[in-house]
Amino acid sequence: MAPKNTIIYVALAAIIAIFILFAALQYWSMEEDAFILFRYAESMANGNGLHFNGDYGSPERVAGYSNVIWVLCLAAIAKTGLPTAAGARALLLVIGSLNLILLYRLTKYITKRETYLNLLPSILLAGNVCYLWYAPGGMETALFILLAIGSLLVFFYEEDNAVKFPFSAVLFALLAMTHPEGPLYFLAAVAWRGASRWQNREIFLRDAVWFFSFWLIYFGFLIWHLGYYGDPFPTTFYNKGVGHPNKLSFGVKHLVQFFLDTRGYILFLPIAALFIGRKWDWFASAKWLVGLFVLAGVGFILVSGGDNKSHYRFIIPFVPFIFVLIAAGVSRVREWLSNKKAVGFAAAAIISLILIITNTVLFDDFVIDGNILTANLAEFAKNPRYLIAKWRYSFAPHSDSPNAHIGRWMKANLPPESYIATGQTGQIPYYAEMACLDIMGFNDYVIQKVRVEHNWGYNTYVLARRPDYLGDFDVMMPQYGDWTSPRPLVEDLRFYENYELFVVIDTDQLVRGESIGKQRYVLFRKRSEPLEIEEWDYRSAVEEFTAVEGNLLKYSTEYIYPPKGFL
């Protein structure tokens, strides 16, 4: 017997409530990169264009973002006068909740039956550690998932009802402007529709209109991007080195690690049921397009190499479609046992319970996430007002992270017209409210292209820009070596000739909001007159200064060995 709609709606409301509760109790901090987007959005809202330094008098145009649709949403929030971070958090929680509803609708369409199993993907997503981390975290992840699921649902509606206007093509174009892999999802739909038409030996005018509508919108966007920024691609395209031979191996390792961390050997088993005892009619069923969406996401990981951030930011966008296939597989198992209804129901229930337990954050391999949430749930059980305190923290207009602390220190202690250079270009420049040179290159085309194409000239360019203050936690990246530049700034004599040590700022090093020790941010100031230093070699200095602890400027396990007389 099919479940009543009222029960389904109550279950969906409960799933959404659990998602919001988990998000509030565990993931209360914004992603560092989100503050880069806030900076672009506020610049646009203030009438200074989509510029990183637009609010600080710089005419320089650079696209340090790859998610223009989300940036426009943030600009709309900023235009209302609301705190951008708090507004983004609220909007993302709404979008994250809508995703759970749409995922249920998609699963219902795929399984072609009304059953409680259609709620399984929504349950899995609501408790997934990666989704809980990124959905409310200030980035475009939740919006991308919303557009991906929405595009697919509208696409199927157009297929079933021969709709002439290409609504789904418009949604796919918005998807492509929300994150770079969006066009791959559209190509997956093109492949499915093309194969379906070929199988039936038919093609319609509306198919051509649908196909060209997407490219008209998307190419129009690229042309605008080229005209506005002087480059059709954002800096992240060069940073990721898309298509580089090493990216393939990085991508494979990234996918394998995700498979192991999320217990893919358990989660993916039900999908195998889709291939057993049934003819492989690849394009006769909607579920195969869902599978192509997963392959589109996997393809992007392989060409981009994945992402170096925790919790698999580039993988989570296609995880909901994996969950849909899992639900379809469990439904298939129940079909096999349809002649024994009680057994079939029990089997589906047991499999679903195992999947939920192995997937949810409470039992995840990211032990620190599970421990924090468990502790917060226990605190909430003792004192329900604890949740209110967490929510106030979550929606506070000002962050208290180490980077935010440093940015506010700069605003209070440095001249407002200062030009700073740092490798942490999220919260530090956002709260400092100063023009900033991104020495990592995410907001600078020259640094990004020099690093990827030539691997030389980085130091010359940074020093030629003559920032007033230059600093970082990583002290100009000595531990990264040639990943950042062929010669880190602390190994360059010209750096010591033109900059002097200004201040060392100690902050708490936070992991998931908990202090695990002190971090040291080292800030250098431009000299009024260059210092004359005799020829000096960094590697020799390492040996020379090793025994003299007082002459060492220490950061974590890394040391700077400056020329004599510098400190």
Secondary structure, DSSP 4 states (H G I P E B T S, - for coil): -PPPHHHHHHHHHHHHHHHHHHHHHH--SPPTTHHHHHHHHHHHHTTS-S-TTGGGT--------S-HHHHHHHHHHHHTTS-HHHHHHHHHHHHHHHHHHHHHHHHHHHHTS--GGGGHHHHHHHTBHHHHHHTTSSSSHHHHHHHHHHHHHHHHHHHHHT--S-HHHHHHHHHHTTSTTHHHHHHHHHHHHHHHHHHHT---HHHHHHHHHHHHHHHHHHHHHHHHHSSSS-HHHHHHTTT-HHHHHHHHHHHHHHHHHTTHHHHTHHHHGGGSSS---TTSSTHHHHHHHHHHHHHHHHHHT--SSTT-TTTGGGHHHHHHHHHHHHHHHHHHTTTSHHHHHHHHHHHHHHHHHHHBGGG-S-HHHHHHHHHHHHHHHH-THHHHHHHHHHT-SS--SHHHHHHHHHHHHS-TT-EEEES--SHHHHHHTSEEEETTSTT-HHHHHIIIIIS--HHHHHHHT--SEEEETTSS-TTTGGGT-SS-GGG-HHHHHHEEEEEEEEEEEEETTEEEEEEEEEEEEE-SSPPP-----HHHHHHHHTT-GGG-EEETTEEE-PPTT--
